[in-house]
């Protein structure tokens, strides 16, 4: 896979912090790392050399952040379209990392995805979601952005709630340390994702097969299990840790997946027999579903001399009606995995007998334990309360 190019782009403040952790990880020198932000201080925090930092909208923001305004964030990235197109030339896979809920990442992501799609680059998103304590409105804003703007454009999306990233830390953990550990976890997950394609020198999950497996509206989860190579029953323990990984979502997420990639990576001492045993054990975690696609990969790398890592990437198609036409194996243009020219959508027409008129739910959603969180106000109105409730509008349900 050495002739293939993978670029990891950290966008916004969170993305710049995470890209710094990735740059410190073993094997990061094999990847192209970039940081994009309108805030020059945030770009310096990325730790990347100046040629790998992209200042967005310098003429608009003068090196300042977007203040959480996604409209400003979109504008700052939009003016950099020609420059971003030149920077991404030759990239096969683009992994974008950031945190939803702010300005530049939330607003700029659709712009970057549009550029990548025009260039036939396979795009993968790994995004953290706001804490539940930040209020229902902020989380809903992030969810809406995913559904309306990101899923239709990205090939693969991994959404990681901040609550999940912090779930394994004790409550007395200092806040600064907790934030750094969350960034480290995101960086480790990104490196595990890159190892799926770029550590296959025993047998590889080919990039063409990988790209064909992804479709628009694909939600993904990632489980990672790492153990010392010399540990007794290391393979079995690595598979067990992978299954218990909080970012995987448990065995249920595996079973409802439409496609899965299992990979194992270790040091040069990793044998073909050990790799086969690991992948056999991982495969046994799946039920026998004839419609599921399974890809396998195994490889070695010097930086993994002392460890064995097993990774599971699950893919679930949220729009089952999307059918991607098969691309020829040799259809590679300008070094990028070619995206099929046409996406066909099947439209199911229900007969009169099966058609049921749906009713609009008009109940206010209960916040539960988040009832006492700070509400989201705009022009003096609490946005967590439905409009018809806020303004006293009486809706006739027609009953």
ZAMARGU-4260 file (C-alpha; in steps of 0.2 Angstrom, whole numbers, plus 5000, padded with zeros to 4 digits):
<rodrens>
0) 5000/5000/5000 | 5015/5012/5000 | 5011/5019/4983 | 4994/5025/4990 | 4992/5041/4999
5) 4982/5044/5015 | 4980/5062/5022 | 4974/5065/5039 | 4967/5083/5041 | 4964/5090/5058
10) 4951/5104/5057 | 4947/5117/5070 | 4953/5118/5088 | 4949/5100/5093 | 4956/5094/5076
15) 4973/5103/5079 | 4975/5096/5096 | 4971/5078/5090 | 4983/5080/5075 | 4997/5084/5087
20) 4994/5068/5097 | 4994/5058/5080 | 5011/5066/5075 | 5018/5059/5091 | 5011/5041/5088
25) 5022/5027/5081 | 5020/5026/5062 | 5014/5043/5060 | 5029/5047/5048 | 5020/5036/5035
30) 5005/5048/5034 | 5003/5065/5028 | 4997/5076/5042 | 4988/5093/5039 | 4980/5106/5051
35) 4967/5118/5046 | 4960/5133/5056 | 4957/5151/5056 | 4965/5153/5073 | 4984/5155/5071
40) 4987/5150/5089 | 4977/5134/5087 | 4988/5130/5072 | 5004/5132/5082 | 4996/5120/5095
45) 4996/5107/5081 | 5015/5105/5082 | 5016/5103/5063 | 5029/5112/5053 | 5022/5128/5045
50) 5021/5120/5027 | 5008/5108/5035 | 4997/5122/5043 | 4983/5129/5033 | 4977/5146/5039
55) 4958/5148/5033 | 4951/5165/5029 | 4966/5176/5034 | 4959/5191/5025 | 4942/5188/5034
60) 4947/5183/5052 | 4965/5190/5053 | 4971/5175/5062 | 4957/5174/5074 | 4945/5160/5078
65) 4927/5159/5072 | 4919/5162/5089 | 4908/5146/5087 | 4899/5154/5072 | 4898/5140/5059
70) 4892/5153/5045 | 4909/5162/5048 | 4918/5145/5048 | 4910/5140/5031 | 4915/5157/5024
75) 4933/5155/5030 | 4935/5138/5022 | 4926/5142/5006 | 4938/5156/5001 | 4952/5143/5002
80) 4944/5131/4989 | 4957/5133/4976 | 4972/5131/4988 | 4964/5116/4997 | 4961/5108/4980
85) 4980/5110/4976 | 4985/5103/4993 | 4974/5087/4991 | 4980/5083/4974 | 4986/5064/4974
90) 4977/5060/4990 | 4968/5043/4989 | 4960/5043/5006 | 4956/5059/5016 | 4953/5056/5035
95) 4946/5072/5043 | 4946/5074/5062 | 4938/5087/5072 | 4924/5091/5085 | 4906/5096/5080
100) 4898/5110/5089 | 4910/5124/5085 | 4913/5136/5071 | 4926/5131/5058 | 4924/5112/5059
105) 4905/5112/5059 | 4904/5126/5045 | 4919/5121/5035 | 4917/5102/5034 | 4904/5102/5019
110) 4915/5113/5009 | 4930/5101/5011 | 4919/5086/5007 | 4913/5095/4992 | 4931/5098/4986
115) 4936/5080/4990 | 4921/5072/4981 | 4924/5083/4965 | 4942/5076/4966 | 4936/5057/4968
120) 4944/5056/4985 | 4938/5043/4997 | 4933/5053/5013 | 4931/5047/5031 | 4926/5058/5045
125) 4930/5055/5064 | 4921/5068/5074 | 4918/5071/5092 | 4900/5076/5098 | 4896/5089/5112
130) 4894/5083/5130 | 4876/5079/5135 | 4879/5092/5149 | 4881/5106/5135 | 4862/5105/5132
135) 4850/5096/5121 | 4850/5110/5108 | 4869/5109/5105 | 4869/5091/5103 | 4854/5091/5092
140) 4863/5104/5081 | 4877/5092/5079 | 4866/5078/5075 | 4856/5088/5062 | 4873/5094/5054
145) 4878/5075/5052 | 4861/5070/5044 | 4859/5085/5032 | 4876/5090/5027 | 4889/5077/5031
150) 4882/5059/5028 | 4876/5063/5010 | 4894/5068/5006 | 4906/5057/5016 | 4910/5039/5012
155) 4912/5035/5030 | 4907/5044/5047 | 4913/5039/5064 | 4904/5050/5077 | 4911/5049/5095
160) 4901/5057/5109 | 4912/5066/5121 | 4903/5057/5135 | 4909/5040/5128 | 4927/5046/5127
165) 4927/5051/5145 | 4917/5037/5151 | 4932/5026/5156 | 4940/5040/5167 | 4937/5042/5186
170) 4927/5058/5191 | 4942/5065/5201 | 4953/5066/5185 | 4959/5083/5182 | 4950/5092/5168
175) 4966/5096/5158 | 4972/5078/5159 | 4955/5072/5154 | 4955/5083/5139 | 4972/5077/5134
180) 4967/5059/5137 | 4952/5061/5126 | 4963/5068/5112 | 4975/5053/5114 | 4961/5041/5112
185) 4955/5050/5096 | 4973/5049/5089 | 4974/5031/5094 | 4958/5027/5085 | 4964/5037/5069
190) 4980/5027/5069 | 4970/5011/5070 | 4960/5016/5056 | 4975/5020/5045 | 4982/5003/5049
195) 4968/4995/5041 | 4974/5000/5024 | 4993/5004/5026 | 4999/4989/5036 | 4994/4974/5025
200) 5010/4966/5019 | 5005/4949/5024 | 4988/4951/5016 | 4979/4967/5013 | 4962/4975/5014
205) 4964/4982/4996 | 4960/5000/4994 | 4949/4997/4979 | 4938/4984/4989 | 4938/4996/5004
210) 4932/5011/4993 | 4919/5000/4984 | 4912/4994/5001 | 4909/5012/5007 | 4893/5021/5001
215) 4886/5038/5005 | 4876/5038/5021 | 4888/5026/5029 | 4889/5026/5048 | 4904/5017/5056
220) 4911/5012/5072 | 4929/5006/5077 | 4934/4994/5090 | 4953/4992/5094 | 4961/4979/5105
225) 4980/4981/5109 | 4990/4969/5120 | 5009/4966/5123 | 5015/4953/5110 | 5024/4942/5123
230) 5009/4940/5134 | 5001/4923/5136 | 4986/4921/5124 | 4989/4938/5117 | 4978/4935/5102
235) 4963/4929/5112 | 4965/4944/5124 | 4967/4957/5109 | 4951/4950/5101 | 4942/4952/5118
240) 4948/4970/5121 | 4942/4974/5103 | 4925/4968/5107 | 4924/4977/5124 | 4931/4994/5116
245) 4918/5007/5120 | 4920/5015/5103 | 4914/4999/5094 | 4897/4999/5102 | 4897/4981/5108
250) 4893/4965/5099 | 4876/4972/5094 | 4884/4985/5083 | 4894/4971/5074 | 4878/4960/5071
255) 4868/4974/5063 | 4883/4980/5052 | 4882/4979/5033 | 4900/4977/5031 | 4915/4974/5042
260) 4934/4975/5041 | 4945/4965/5052 | 4964/4968/5053 | 4978/4962/5064 | 4995/4971/5065
265) 5011/4966/5075 | 5030/4967/5074 | 5041/4958/5061 | 5039/4942/5072 | 5020/4941/5069
270) 5018/4924/5060 | 5005/4920/5047 | 4997/4907/5059 | 4995/4920/5072 | 4987/4932/5060
275) 4975/4919/5054 | 4971/4914/5071 | 4967/4932/5076 | 4956/4935/5061 | 4947/4918/5063
280) 4943/4923/5081 | 4937/4940/5076 | 4926/4932/5062 | 4918/4921/5074 | 4910/4936/5083
285) 4899/4938/5068 | 4883/4929/5065 | 4880/4921/5048 | 4872/4935/5037 | 4873/4932/5019
290) 4871/4950/5014 | 4886/4956/5025 | 4903/4960/5017 | 4919/4955/5026 | 4936/4961/5022
295) 4952/4955/5031 | 4969/4962/5032 | 4985/4958/5042 | 5003/4966/5042 | 5018/4970/5051
300) 5028/4985/5055 | 5044/4989/5065 | 5035/5001/5077 | 5023/4986/5083 | 5038/4976/5088
305) 5031/4974/5106 | 5012/4974/5103 | 4998/4965/5093 | 4983/4976/5088 | 4967/4969/5081
310) 4954/4982/5074 | 4936/4980/5068 | 4928/4994/5057 | 4910/4991/5055 | 4900/5000/5041
315) 4881/5002/5042 | 4871/5010/5028 | 4858/5022/5034 | 4850/5023/5017 | 4847/5005/5011
320) 4840/5012/4994 | 4857/5019/4988 | 4865/5007/4976 | 4883/5011/4970 | 4888/5004/4953
325) 4904/4993/4953 | 4919/5002/4948 | 4932/4993/4937 | 4947/4988/4947 | 4959/4998/4936
330) 4949/5014/4937 | 4961/5024/4946 | 4964/5042/4940 | 4977/5054/4946 | 4982/5042/4960
335) 4965/5043/4968 | 4953/5029/4970 | 4939/5033/4957 | 4922/5036/4963 | 4908/5029/4953
340) 4901/5041/4941 | 4883/5038/4945 | 4873/5034/4960 | 4856/5027/4957 | 4842/5028/4970
345) 4828/5015/4970 | 4811/5022/4974 | 4799/5010/4982 | 4781/5014/4977 | 4769/5008/4990
350) 4752/5001/4985 | 4736/5009/4992 | 4734/4994/5003 | 4750/4996/5012 | 4750/5015/5013
355) 4748/5022/5031 | 4746/5041/5034 | 4759/5045/5047 | 4755/5058/5061 | 4766/5072/5067
360) 4772/5070/5085 | 4769/5086/5094 | 4775/5080/5112 | 4789/5090/5120 | 4805/5079/5122
365) 4809/5076/5140 | 4827/5081/5144 | 4828/5069/5159 | 4844/5071/5169 | 4849/5086/5158
370) 4833/5096/5164 | 4844/5108/5174 | 4857/5111/5161 | 4859/5129/5154 | 4846/5132/5140
375) 4850/5138/5122 | 4843/5156/5120 | 4841/5165/5104 | 4832/5182/5103 | 4825/5178/5121
380) 4818/5161/5116 | 4823/5144/5123 | 4827/5134/5108 | 4825/5118/5117 | 4806/5121/5118
385) 4797/5117/5101 | 4791/5133/5092 | 4773/5130/5094 | 4775/5128/5112 | 4785/5144/5114
390) 4773/5154/5105 | 4757/5147/5111 | 4751/5140/5094 | 4737/5128/5095 | 4739/5114/5083
395) 4724/5104/5077 | 4730/5086/5075 | 4714/5082/5065 | 4707/5069/5077
</rodrens>
